[in-house]
Amino acid sequence: MNALITRRALLRGGLAVGAGLTVGFPVARGARGAALAQTAGVFAPNQWLRIDRDGVVTIVNSVPEMGQGSLTTTSMIIADELDAILDQVRVEQAPANPALYKNPVTGTQSYGGSRGVRDHLAMWRKAAAAAREMLAQAAADEWGVPVESVETEQGAVVHRPSGRRLLYGQLVDRAQQLPVPQNPALKSPDKFRYIGKPVKRRDTPEKITGRGIYGTDVQVPGMLVASIERCPVFGGKVKSFDATAATRVKGVKHVVQVSNGIAVVADGFWTALQGRRALRVTWDEGPMAQVSSTMITREYEAAAKQPGQVARNDGDAEKVLAAGGRVHEAVYQVPFLEHACMEPMNATAQVMPDACVVWAPTQNPGGTQATAARLTGLPPEKVTVHTTLLGGGFGRRGEQDFIVDAVETSKAVGAPVKVMWTREDDITHGFYRPATYNLFRATLDARGVPAAWFTRMVGPGILIQKGRAQAGTIDAAAVEAVRNMPYDVPNLRIEWTNKDLGIPLGFWRSVGPSQNGFIIESFIDELAHLAGKDPYEYRRALLGKSPRHKAVLELAATRANWGAPLPTGHTRGIAVAFSYGSYVAHVAEVSVARDGAVRTHRLVAAIDAGLAVNPENVKAQMEGGAVYALTAALYGRITIDRGRVQQSNFHDYPMLRINEMPVVEVHILDSGEAPGGLGEPGVPTVAPAVCNAIYAATGRRIRTLPINRDELKRA
């Protein structure tokens, strides 16, 4: 368990770097199950909340704030079940301590896959309800009345018959001695004050005023700054280096070799960068120097001609396709993509003989603690991790490479070191969304609906590459949204071939569905047009076994006025998909200029995420997903030459500009089901909706991303 450090001690020692970095509050349990706080006068029934004698409620947020609103939703859920006043609740970021703060579903203190609310909701509610019951019991004991005669309301316990009232702060000492209820009664939804209501984001003021602390903002007394020269080829290593010129740069303090290259350590970032540019390094480029995008495509095409592993096999698609009749065939390809977070990778570490402190914008606090412990040889409890705000995560900040940079460099030079990546480092040394090659075949029956459907997917398996799935098995992430595609097809065969040529893979926002939603929803659109059917009605008719898909499809189409006249030159496209526990449909309104430029004017989204804790947050996540997805559809492409990424910055890996942003309308379908994710599900259906609208406008089918405007030019 982490040692308890007060805020005052942190500030006095120069270790606190701003809001949101307070070390968490450990909780022990007595022999009878009572909560025992380590500070007198504080009621802490569990690790998620505490109340002091002044009535201040402090909530510990375990989910890193990367723009998705966890600081707000966590406090909403706990404050609602606790009956606290939300505006008077403080929020602290949890320290790295997997024993206390692990995700109850995954068992790790690592966050991705839109797991913030959907994995923690029940646990947080139970923790807060237990505290509420203990406070009510404490008041009943104080008054000598039955607990059934008291109730809580907005930070107080009230005895209804007499009108007597005690604030939570007045009850902390008595409540602290009570046993913690193991199965407290939860509020019914009609009693919610905050859950399901729009609430303003807690982190917005910090970001507007600049008080919010990101990784790049961290300052530690005596801190040095490092920049690392990395091999331009994936997997390459240092053969030799000459640091003579680098050490002559004024302000350069050290030049050391670390796992990921040569670290130039200086008194500031600009100085470190100048020293890095003066380095002379000879690289052992290794076998990846032979890999190129052309080679990868050629290997994919060859693999697609051979049978793959069978991921799903309903009926006998091969027999029906071979029986004669018209077979429609298409090939869809998607490229490697980089996360391109707005804040480049960075981390700060201070390695000492008996302790290590890490400050990092990480999605993986538990993994960061374990990495630092492994590199320093210290036990995990001697490693403190402060999770700062994240300037975008999208899966990239779940990796450990930038943590390794900081810990190894600090250990080598014996001082606190902040390692900062350049944008070029970020683009050329990332973990990329897989490029894939996908072959489709289908035949329609007399009604125009699919009688048989065959898909063969070729590409690398991210779970297999990362050791989370066994080689030779089917990678669940690679086939997600294809293997479980919702359409009612009697003869359906899905195959997958693992073709991994060594490009490092990462969990890119919405992972498998990000590309697979595009290929499935584009191909079903092809079949609709082949059958002479309306694309919306065609999908709707095939979703009889998937009512939640159908419901969001209908909601999006209705709110977009599907079928109603549009301005001249405008067309609509539609798509629907399931990912990360949520169902989403998009309708895109698009125009294509004579020079091939694509403009998305309007996106109408419908989402069924079960319980929407904060509707404003749902809308924000869907809007953010639209930006991410449109950027990828219009521009995103990482290409490889001689084992090197050819893109380097936003001039050749561009982002969507504000003047390109469509109007986004988000409609929430409250199904009453278990909560689903929000960060990822808004991505998969944007690209196919846009590309299907392009087909409606031009008659040209987009089967390779990003969209090539040259192919859409008209004379």
C-alpha positions in Angstrom: 0.0 0.0 0.0 1.3 3.5 -0.8 2.6 5.6 2.0 0.2 8.3 3.0 1.5 11.7 2.0 -0.4 14.9 2.8 -1.0 17.7 0.3 1.1 20.0 2.5 4.0 17.6 2.6 3.8 17.3 -1.2 3.9 21.0 -1.7 6.7 21.5 0.8 8.7 18.8 -0.9 8.1 20.2 -4.3 6.5 17.0 -5.6 3.0 18.3 -6.2 2.6 19.8 -9.7 -0.9 21.1 -9.5 -4.6 20.1 -9.4 -5.5 16.5 -9.7 -2.3 15.0 -8.4 -3.0 14.4 -4.8 -1.9 11.0 -3.5 -4.9 8.8 -2.9 -6.4 7.9 0.5 -5.8 4.2 1.5 -8.5 2.5 3.6 -8.0 -0.4 6.0 -10.7 -2.5 7.6 -11.1 -3.6 11.2 -11.9 -7.0 12.4 -15.6 -6.4 12.4 -15.6 -4.9 8.9 -15.6 -1.3 10.2 -13.9 1.3 8.0 -10.7 2.6 9.7 -9.5 5.9 8.3 -5.8 6.7 8.7 -6.7 10.3 9.7 -8.8 11.2 12.7 -12.1 12.9 12.0 -12.4 11.5 8.6 -15.1 9.0 7.5 -13.7 6.8 4.8 -15.8 3.6 4.4 -14.0 2.6 1.2 -11.3 3.8 -1.1 -13.7 5.8 -3.3 -14.8 8.6 -1.0 -14.2 10.3 2.3 -16.0 13.0 4.4 -14.3 15.2 6.9 -15.7 17.0 10.0 -16.3 20.1 7.9 -18.6 18.1 5.6 -16.2 18.2 2.7 -16.8 15.2 0.4 -13.8 14.0 -1.5 -14.2 11.5 -4.3 -11.3 9.5 -5.7 -11.5 9.1 -9.5 -9.7 6.0 -10.8 -10.2 6.7 -14.5 -7.6 9.0 -16.1 -9.2 12.2 -17.5 -8.3 12.2 -21.2 -11.1 14.5 -22.4 -13.9 11.9 -21.9 -15.2 13.5 -18.7 -14.3 11.0 -16.1 -13.8 13.7 -13.4 -17.5 14.6 -13.9 -19.2 11.3 -14.4 -17.4 9.6 -11.5 -18.4 12.4 -9.1 -22.0 12.5 -10.5 -22.5 8.7 -9.8 -21.0 8.7 -6.3 -22.5 12.0 -5.2 -26.0 11.0 -6.4 -25.9 7.7 -4.6 -24.4 9.3 -1.5 -26.9 12.2 -1.5 -24.1 14.7 -1.5 -24.2 18.2 -3.1 -22.4 17.8 -6.4 -21.0 21.4 -6.5 -19.4 20.9 -3.1 -17.7 17.7 -3.9 -13.9 17.6 -4.5 -12.3 15.1 -6.9 -8.8 13.6 -6.7 -7.1 11.4 -9.2 -6.3 8.0 -7.8 -2.7 7.0 -7.4 -1.3 3.8 -8.9 -2.4 1.1 -6.6 -4.0 -1.8 -8.5 -5.0 -3.6 -5.3 -7.3 -0.7 -4.4 -8.2 0.9 -7.7 -8.3 -1.9 -10.3 -11.1 -2.1 -12.8 -13.5 -4.7 -11.4 -14.0 -6.2 -14.8 -10.5 -6.3 -16.3 -8.7 -6.7 -12.9 -6.1 -4.1 -14.0 -5.6 -0.4 -13.3 -5.5 0.4 -17.0 -8.2 2.2 -18.9 -9.3 2.0 -22.5 -12.2 0.4 -24.4 -14.7 2.9 -23.1 -14.7 1.1 -19.8 -14.9 4.1 -17.4 -18.7 4.1 -16.6 -19.8 0.7 -17.9 -17.3 -1.2 -15.8 -17.4 0.9 -12.6 -21.0 2.2 -12.3 -22.3 -0.7 -10.1 -19.2 -0.6 -7.9 -19.2 3.1 -7.4 -23.0 3.2 -6.6 -22.6 0.4 -4.1 -19.6 2.2 -2.4 -21.6 5.4 -2.1 -24.8 3.6 -1.0 -22.9 1.9 1.8 -21.6 5.3 3.0 -25.1 6.7 2.9 -26.5 3.9 5.0 -23.8 4.2 7.5 -24.4 8.0 7.9 -28.1 7.3 8.3 -27.4 4.7 11.0 -25.0 7.0 12.8 -27.7 9.7 12.9 -30.3 7.2 14.1 -27.9 6.1 16.9 -27.3 9.7 17.8 -31.0 10.4 18.2 -31.9 7.0 19.6 -34.5 6.4 16.9 -35.1 3.6 14.4 -33.0 4.0 11.3 -36.3 3.5 9.3 -37.4 7.0 10.5 -34.5 8.9 9.0 -33.4 9.6 5.5 -30.6 11.5 3.7 -30.9 14.6 1.6 -28.2 16.7 0.1 -25.4 16.3 2.6 -27.5 15.7 5.7 -29.6 13.2 7.6 -33.1 14.2 8.6 -35.4 12.7 11.2 -38.8 13.3 9.5 -41.1 13.0 12.5 -39.2 15.6 14.5 -37.5 17.6 11.8 -34.1 17.1 13.5 -31.2 17.4 11.1 -27.5 16.5 11.2 -25.0 17.4 8.5 -22.7 14.6 7.2 -19.7 16.4 8.8 -21.3 16.1 12.2 -21.6 12.3 11.8 -18.2 11.2 10.6 -16.8 10.1 13.9 -19.8 8.0 14.8 -20.2 6.6 11.2 -16.6 5.7 11.1 -17.1 3.1 13.9 -19.9 1.3 12.1 -19.6 -1.9 10.0 -19.6 -1.4 6.3 -22.8 -2.8 4.7 -22.0 -5.4 2.1 -25.2 -5.2 0.2 -26.6 -1.7 0.6 -29.9 -0.7 -1.1 -29.4 1.4 -4.2 -31.5 4.3 -5.2 -34.3 3.7 -7.8 -33.8 5.8 -11.0 -36.7 8.1 -10.1 -34.7 9.3 -7.1 -31.6 10.3 -9.2 -30.7 14.0 -8.8 -27.7 13.9 -11.2 -27.5 10.7 -13.1 -29.3 11.1 -16.5 -29.3 14.9 -16.2 -27.0 17.3 -18.1 -24.1 18.4 -15.9 -21.3 20.8 -16.8 -17.8 19.4 -17.0 -15.7 19.8 -13.9 -12.4 20.0 -15.9 -13.5 22.8 -18.3 -12.6 25.7 -16.0 -9.1 24.3 -15.3 -8.5 23.9 -19.0 -9.8 27.4 -19.9 -7.7 29.1 -17.2 -4.6 27.0 -17.8 -4.6 25.6 -14.2 -5.0 22.0 -15.4 -1.8 20.1 -15.3 -0.8 18.0 -18.3 2.3 15.9 -18.6 4.1 18.6 -20.4 3.4 21.1 -17.6 5.1 19.0 -14.9 7.8 20.9 -13.0 10.0 19.3 -10.4 12.9 20.9 -8.5 16.2 20.0 -10.1 14.4 18.6 -13.2 16.3 18.1 -16.4 14.7 17.6 -19.9 15.6 14.9 -22.4 15.0 14.3 -26.0 15.7 10.8 -27.5 17.2 10.0 -30.9 15.4 6.9 -32.1 16.2 4.5 -34.9 14.2 5.5 -37.9 13.5 1.8 -38.7 11.1 -0.2 -36.6 13.1 -2.6 -34.3 16.4 -1.0 -35.2 19.1 -0.7 -32.6 22.1 1.5 -31.8 25.3 0.1 -33.3 27.5 3.0 -32.2 27.3 6.7 -31.5 29.5 9.8 -31.1 28.3 12.4 -28.5 31.2 14.7 -28.8 29.4 17.5 -30.7 26.3 17.0 -28.6 28.1 17.5 -25.3 29.6 20.8 -26.6 26.1 22.3 -26.9 25.8 24.7 -23.9 23.3 23.3 -21.4 23.6 19.7 -22.4 24.4 17.7 -19.2 24.4 14.1 -20.2 24.2 11.8 -23.2 23.2 8.3 -22.3 22.0 5.2 -24.2 18.6 3.9 -23.2 16.4 1.1 -24.6 14.7 3.3 -27.2 17.8 5.1 -28.4 20.2 7.9 -27.3 18.9 10.3 -24.7 20.3 13.8 -24.7 19.7 15.4 -21.3 19.8 19.1 -20.9 18.6 22.1 -18.9 15.7 22.6 -21.3 13.9 21.0 -24.2 15.3 23.3 -26.9 18.8 22.7 -25.7 18.2 18.9 -25.6 16.9 19.0 -29.1 20.0 20.9 -30.4 22.2 18.4 -28.7 20.3 15.6 -30.2 20.7 17.0 -33.7 24.4 17.1 -33.1 24.6 13.4 -32.4 26.3 11.0 -34.8 24.6 7.6 -34.6 25.2 4.5 -36.6 22.2 2.2 -36.6 21.7 -1.5 -37.0 18.5 -1.2 -38.9 17.6 -4.9 -38.7 15.2 -6.9 -40.9 12.4 -4.3 -40.9 14.4 -2.2 -43.3 13.1 -4.4 -46.1 9.5 -3.7 -45.3 7.4 -1.2 -47.4 3.7 -0.5 -48.0 4.0 -2.0 -51.4 5.3 -5.2 -50.0 2.6 -5.3 -47.3 -0.2 -4.9 -49.9 1.4 -7.6 -52.1 1.6 -10.0 -49.1 -2.0 -9.2 -48.2 -3.3 -9.8 -51.7 -1.5 -13.2 -51.9 -2.9 -14.2 -48.5 -6.4 -13.3 -49.5 -6.2 -16.0 -52.3 -5.8 -18.7 -49.7 -8.4 -20.0 -47.1 -8.3 -18.3 -43.7 -9.3 -19.4 -40.2 -13.0 -19.6 -39.9 -14.4 -17.0 -37.5 -18.0 -17.7 -38.2 -19.9 -20.2 -40.4 -23.7 -20.2 -40.6 -25.3 -22.4 -43.2 -23.1 -23.1 -46.2 -22.1 -19.9 -47.9 -19.5 -21.5 -50.1 -22.0 -24.0 -51.6 -24.6 -21.3 -52.3 -22.0 -19.0 -53.9 -20.7 -21.8 -56.1 -24.2 -22.9 -57.2 -24.3 -20.3 -59.9 -26.2 -17.0 -60.2 -24.8 -13.6 -59.9 -22.0 -13.2 -57.4 -21.1 -9.7 -56.3 -17.5 -9.2 -55.3 -15.6 -6.3 -53.7 -12.3 -5.7 -52.0 -12.0 -3.1 -49.2 -8.7 -1.8 -47.9 -7.8 0.4 -44.9 -4.3 1.8 -44.1 -2.2 2.0 -41.0 -3.2 5.0 -38.8 -1.4 6.9 -36.0 -3.2 8.2 -33.0 -1.8 11.7 -33.3 -2.8 12.9 -29.8 -2.6 16.7 -29.5 -0.1 16.4 -26.6 2.9 14.4 -27.8 4.2 11.6 -25.6 6.0 12.6 -22.5 6.7 11.5 -18.9 8.7 12.7 -15.9 10.5 10.4 -13.5 12.6 10.8 -10.4 14.5 7.6 -9.6 16.0 7.6 -6.1 17.8 4.8 -4.2 14.7 3.8 -2.2 11.8 5.2 -4.2 10.6 6.3 -7.6 8.1 8.9 -8.6 6.5 9.1 -12.0 4.4 11.9 -13.4 2.7 10.9 -16.6 -0.4 11.4 -18.9 -1.0 7.7 -18.9 -4.1 5.5 -19.5 -2.3 2.8 -17.6 -1.3 3.9 -14.0 -1.0 0.3 -12.8 1.2 -0.7 -15.8 3.3 2.4 -15.2 3.9 1.5 -11.6 4.8 -2.1 -12.7 7.2 -0.8 -15.4 9.0 1.5 -13.1 9.3 -1.2 -10.5 10.8 -3.6 -13.0 13.3 -1.0 -14.3 14.4 0.2 -10.9 14.3 -3.1 -9.0 12.1 -1.4 -6.4 9.0 -3.1 -5.0 5.8 -1.6 -6.5 4.8 0.1 -3.3 7.9 2.2 -3.5 6.8 3.6 -6.9 4.4 6.5 -6.8 2.6 7.4 -10.0 0.8 10.8 -10.5 -1.6 10.6 -13.4 -1.9 14.1 -15.0 -4.5 15.2 -17.4 -4.0 13.6 -20.8 -3.9 15.7 -24.0 -5.8 12.9 -25.8 -5.4 9.2 -25.2 -7.2 7.2 -27.9 -5.4 4.1 -26.8 -1.9 5.4 -27.4 -1.3 6.4 -23.8 -1.9 2.9 -22.6 1.5 1.9 -24.0 4.7 2.0 -21.9 7.4 3.2 -24.2 7.4 6.8 -23.0 7.3 5.6 -19.4 10.4 3.5 -20.1 12.1 6.5 -21.6 11.7 8.6 -18.5 12.5 6.0 -15.9 15.6 4.7 -17.6 16.9 8.3 -18.3 16.4 9.4 -14.7 18.0 6.3 -13.4 21.0 6.8 -15.7 21.6 10.4 -14.7 20.6 10.4 -11.1 18.2 13.3 -11.4 14.5 13.9 -12.1 14.0 14.0 -15.9 11.2 14.9 -18.2 11.4 13.2 -21.5 9.5 15.0 -24.2 8.7 13.7 -27.7 8.6 15.9 -30.8 5.6 15.6 -33.1 7.9 13.9 -35.5 8.8 11.3 -32.9 5.1 10.8 -32.2 4.1 10.2 -35.9 7.1 8.0 -36.8 7.4 5.9 -33.6 3.8 5.2 -32.7 1.7 2.1 -32.4 -0.5 2.0 -35.4 -4.0 0.9 -36.2 -3.7 -2.2 -38.5 -3.9 -2.0 -42.2 -6.2 -4.7 -43.6 -7.3 -6.2 -46.9 -10.9 -7.6 -47.0 -12.5 -9.7 -49.8 -16.3 -9.8 -50.0 -18.6 -12.0 -52.1 -22.3 -12.2 -51.9 -25.3 -13.4 -53.9 -28.9 -12.2 -53.6 -32.1 -14.2 -53.7 -35.2 -13.4 -55.7 -36.2 -10.8 -53.1 -32.9 -9.0 -53.4 -31.7 -10.0 -49.9 -28.4 -11.8 -49.3 -28.7 -15.5 -49.8 -25.0 -16.0 -49.0 -22.3 -13.7 -47.7 -18.5 -14.4 -47.6 -15.8 -12.2 -46.1 -12.1 -13.0 -45.9 -10.1 -10.6 -43.8 -6.3 -10.3 -44.0 -4.2 -8.3 -41.6 -2.2 -8.4 -38.3 -3.8 -9.4 -35.0 -3.2 -6.7 -32.4 -4.1 -9.0 -29.5 -1.7 -11.7 -30.8 1.1 -9.2 -31.4 0.8 -7.9 -27.8 0.6 -11.3 -26.3 -3.0 -11.1 -25.2 -4.1 -13.8 -27.5 -2.4 -17.0 -28.5 -0.7 -17.3 -31.9 -2.7 -19.5 -34.2 -6.1 -18.4 -32.8 -8.5 -15.9 -34.2 -7.8 -12.4 -32.9 -11.0 -11.1 -31.4 -10.2 -7.5 -32.0 -9.4 -8.1 -35.7 -12.8 -9.6 -36.5 -14.9 -7.5 -34.1 -17.9 -5.9 -35.9 -17.5 -8.5 -38.7 -17.9 -11.8 -36.9 -20.8 -10.3 -34.9 -22.3 -8.4 -37.8 -26.1 -8.0 -37.2 -27.7 -8.7 -40.5 -29.9 -11.8 -41.0 -28.1 -13.8 -43.6 -28.8 -17.6 -43.7 -25.5 -18.5 -45.2 -22.6 -16.5 -43.8 -18.9 -17.3 -43.7 -16.2 -15.1 -42.1 -12.6 -16.0 -42.4 -9.5 -14.3 -41.0 -5.8 -14.6 -41.9 -3.2 -13.2 -39.5 -0.6 -11.4 -41.7 1.8 -9.5 -39.4 4.9 -8.0 -41.1 6.2 -6.4 -37.9 4.6 -2.9 -37.9 4.0 -2.1 -34.2 0.2 -2.1 -33.5 -1.8 0.0 -31.1 -5.3 0.2 -29.8 -6.6 3.1 -32.0 -9.9 4.6 -31.0 -12.6 1.9 -31.4 -9.9 -0.6 -32.5 -11.4 -3.3 -34.8 -14.8 -1.7 -35.4 -13.1 1.5 -36.5 -12.2 -0.2 -39.8 -14.7 -3.1 -39.8 -17.7 -0.9 -39.4 -16.6 0.8 -42.6 -16.2 -2.4 -44.6 -19.4 -4.1 -43.4 -21.6 -1.0 -43.7 -20.2 -0.1 -47.1 -20.7 -3.6 -48.5 -24.3 -3.9 -47.2 -24.9 -0.6 -48.9 -23.5 -2.1 -52.2 -26.0 -4.9 -51.8 -28.9 -2.5 -51.2 -28.1 -0.7 -54.4 -27.6 -3.9 -56.3 -31.0 -5.0 -55.2 -32.5 -1.6 -56.2 -33.6 -1.0 -52.6 -33.5 2.1 -50.3 -30.3 1.6 -48.2 -32.1 2.5 -44.9 -35.1 0.2 -45.6 -32.8 -2.6 -46.8 -30.9 -2.6 -43.5 -34.0 -2.2 -41.5 -35.5 -5.3 -43.1 -32.4 -7.4 -42.2 -32.3 -6.4 -38.6 -35.2 -8.4 -37.3 -32.9 -10.3 -34.9 -31.1 -7.2 -33.7 -33.7 -4.8 -32.2 -31.2 -2.4 -30.6 -29.4 -1.9 -34.0 -32.8 -1.4 -35.6 -33.9 1.1 -33.0 -30.9 3.4 -33.4 -31.1 3.1 -37.2 -34.7 4.2 -37.1 -34.0 7.0 -34.7 -31.1 8.4 -36.8 -33.1 8.1 -40.1 -36.1 9.8 -38.6 -34.2 12.7 -37.1 -32.3 13.1 -40.3 -35.5 13.2 -42.3 -34.4 10.3 -44.4 -36.1 10.5 -47.9 -37.0 14.2 -47.6 -35.6 16.5 -50.3 -32.1 17.9 -49.9 -30.4 21.0 -51.3 -29.1 20.5 -54.8 -25.9 18.5 -54.9 -26.4 17.0 -51.4 -27.0 13.3 -50.7 -27.3 11.1 -47.7 -25.6 7.9 -46.5 -26.4 5.8 -43.5 -24.6 3.2 -41.3 -25.2 1.3 -38.0 -22.9 -0.7 -35.8 -22.4 -2.1 -32.3 -19.1 -1.6 -30.4 -18.0 -1.4 -26.8 -21.5 -2.1 -25.3 -23.3 0.6 -27.4 -25.3 0.8 -30.5 -24.8 3.7 -32.9 -26.2 4.9 -36.2 -25.1 7.8 -38.4 -26.7 9.6 -41.3 -24.3 11.8 -43.2 -25.3 14.6 -45.5 -22.6 15.2 -48.1 -21.7 17.0 -51.2 -18.9 16.4 -53.7 -17.4 19.3 -55.6 -16.3 19.1 -59.2 -12.6 19.0 -58.1 -13.5 15.9 -56.0 -13.4 17.7 -52.6 -15.8 16.0 -50.2 -17.8 18.2 -47.7 -19.8 16.7 -44.9 -22.5 19.2 -44.0 -24.4 17.4 -41.3 -24.1 14.2 -39.2 -27.1 12.9 -37.4 -26.2 10.3 -34.8 -28.3 8.1 -32.6 -26.8 6.2 -29.7 -28.1 3.6 -27.3 -25.6 3.4 -24.5 -28.0 1.9 -22.0 -27.9 4.4 -19.2 -26.6 7.8 -20.2 -25.1 9.2 -16.9 -24.4 12.7 -18.4 -26.2 13.4 -21.6 -23.9 16.4 -22.3 -21.0 14.1 -22.1 -22.6 11.6 -24.4 -23.0 14.4 -27.0 -19.4 15.6 -26.5 -18.1 12.1 -27.0 -20.1 11.5 -30.2 -18.9 14.9 -31.5 -15.3 14.0 -30.7 -15.7 10.6 -32.4 -17.0 12.4 -35.5 -13.9 14.6 -35.6 -11.6 11.6 -35.2 -13.5 9.4 -37.8 -13.7 12.2 -40.4 -10.1 12.9 -40.1 -9.2 9.3 -40.8 -11.7 9.0 -43.6 -10.5 12.1 -45.4 -6.8 12.1 -44.6 -5.5 9.3 -42.4 -2.8 7.2 -43.9 0.6 5.9 -42.6 2.8 4.5 -45.3 6.1 2.6 -44.9 9.2 2.7 -47.0 12.4 0.8 -46.0 10.9 0.2 -42.5 10.4 3.9 -42.0 7.2 5.8 -41.6 7.0 8.3 -44.4 4.8 10.8 -42.6 6.2 13.1 -40.0 3.9 16.0 -38.9 0.6 17.6 -39.6 1.7 18.8 -43.0 1.6 15.2 -44.4 -0.6 13.6 -41.7 -3.3 16.3 -41.6 -6.1 16.7 -39.1 -9.7 17.9 -39.8 -9.9 21.7 -39.7 -12.6 23.6 -37.9 -14.0 24.9 -41.2 -14.5 21.3 -42.3 -16.5 20.3 -39.3 -20.1 19.4 -40.0 -23.1 20.2 -37.8 -23.4 17.2 -35.5 -26.7 16.3 -34.0 -26.8 13.6 -31.3 -29.9 11.8 -30.2 -29.9 9.5 -27.2 -32.0 6.4 -27.0 -32.5 5.4 -23.4 -33.0 1.7 -23.6 -32.8 1.1 -19.8 -30.1 -1.6 -20.5 -26.7 -1.9 -18.8 -24.4 1.1 -19.6 -22.3 0.9 -22.7 -19.2 2.8 -23.7 -19.0 6.3 -25.2 -15.5 7.1 -26.3 -15.2 4.5 -29.0 -18.7 3.8 -30.4 -19.1 7.2 -32.1 -16.3 6.4 -34.6 -17.2 3.2 -36.6 -20.2 4.4 -38.5 -19.0 7.9 -39.6 -16.8 6.8 -42.5 -19.3 4.4 -44.1 -22.1 6.9 -43.8 -20.0 9.5 -45.5 -18.8 7.1 -48.2 -22.3 5.8 -48.8 -23.4 9.3 -49.4 -20.5 9.9 -51.8 -21.8 6.9 -53.8 -25.3 8.3 -53.8 -23.8 11.6 -55.2 -21.3 10.3 -57.7 -22.0 6.6 -58.4 -18.4 5.9 -57.3 -17.9 3.4 -54.5 -15.1 4.3 -52.0 -13.5 0.9 -51.1 -10.1 2.2 -50.0 -9.4 4.8 -47.3 -8.6 7.6 -47.1 -11.0 9.0 -49.7 -9.1 9.9 -52.8 -10.5 13.1 -54.2 -8.7 12.6 -57.5 -11.0 9.6 -58.2 -14.1 11.8 -57.6 -13.1 14.7 -59.9 -15.6 15.5 -62.7 -14.9 17.2 -66.0 
